Structure formats: structure tokens, C-alpha cells
Amino acid sequence: MTMILLIVKIVLALLFGLAGIMKATRSMEQLAGMGMTWVNEYPENSVRLIGILELMGGLGLILPTLTGFLPVITLMSSVCLAVTMILAALHHYKHKEFKNIAINVVFLALCAFVAYSSL
């Protein structure tokens, strides 16, 4: 079980970290061109903030495991990322993008698994 948890943490950290870096550093036009058309509905600063928070959440999933310092950060990060996935799913539901909701639900379940395992 410990190995599965570590693998899930690493995968989520990479996915959220890379997505966060992309949102924090790329232009709105580049993001929209990559299929993230939702960025056109929000101010650029909001998209950048989401990216920074996703990056921090990804780091919070893995750094406490690597350092042994403040393991409660993993719990907090996984819960915050789960909330992010709920909000993303609500956005996609509003726009009838049901295929994207499936991805949000998978990430939500993985974040919930990490949170539960961190208790």
C-alpha cells in the first residue's frame, strides 16, 4: 500500500506541477490554443494564481514525503487540490464539457485517496 501511495503522490505532483507551471508561465493565447479555452473567461491574474496554487499543491504532495518535514502539508495539499477538481468539474458541467468532468473525477478520487491515507 505504501508503494501505491507513493506512486499516486508522484503522479499527482507531476501532473499538477506541470499544469501549474504551464498556467503560470504561458500566455493566455497559448493556453487557449492548447485546448484550455476556459482561460478566456477569467482574468489573466486568476489563471496565473490557479497555476501557482497547482504548482504549490503538487510540491506539497511530495516534499513532505521526501524530507519528513511537516507531513500534514500532504493532507492539506491533497484536500486543496481535491477542492480545485470539484470547482473545475462544476465549471465543465456549466459548459456541458462532460468529457473533462471524467478527468476531474479521476484526479479528485486520487487526491481523496492521498488525503485519506495521510490521516
C-alpha positions, -999 to +999 in steps of 0.1 A: +000+000+000+028+024+008+043+019-027+010+026-043+005+057-022+040+070-032+033+063-069+000+082-067+017+111-049+044+113-076+020+111-105-003+138-090+027+160-081+040+158-117+006+164-133-004+193-110+031+207-110+034+207-148-001+221-153+007+248-127+039+258-144+021+260-178-007+282-164+017+304-145+041+310-174+023+307-207+003+334-224-035+332-224-034+327-262-010+298-259-032+282-232-064+287-252-046+272-283-037+241-262-074+235-256-078+254-223-105+277-238-118+283-203-089+308-197-107+333-219-135+335-193-112+346-164-088+374-158-052+366-165-042+371-129-067+345-118-053+319-143-018+327-130-029+323-094-045+289-102-013+278-118+008+289-089-015+272-064-015+240-085+023+240-085+024+246-047-001+218-042+019+194-063+050+203-043+030+199-011+021+163-021+057+151-025+081+173-005+070+163+030+074+126+020+109+133+007+120+154+036+100+140+065+092+176+075+056+186+083+037+156+068+004+174+075+012+196+044+005+165+023-030+162+038-037+200+033-024+199-003-044+169-013-076+184+002-070+217-016-063+200-049-095+180-044-115+212-040-098+225-071-110+195-090-146+199-077-146+236-089-131+226-122-158+199-126-185+225-118-171+248-145-171+220-171-206+209-161-218+245-166-203+244-201-216+209-208-180+196-212-187+162-198-156+145-211-135+169-190-155+161-159-144+125-160-108+136-158-116+159-128-134+130-111-103+107-115-080+134-101-104+141-073-105+104-064-067+102-064-065+133-042-090+119-018-070+087-016-039+106-007-058+127+018-074+096+035-040+079+036-024+110+052-048+109+082 
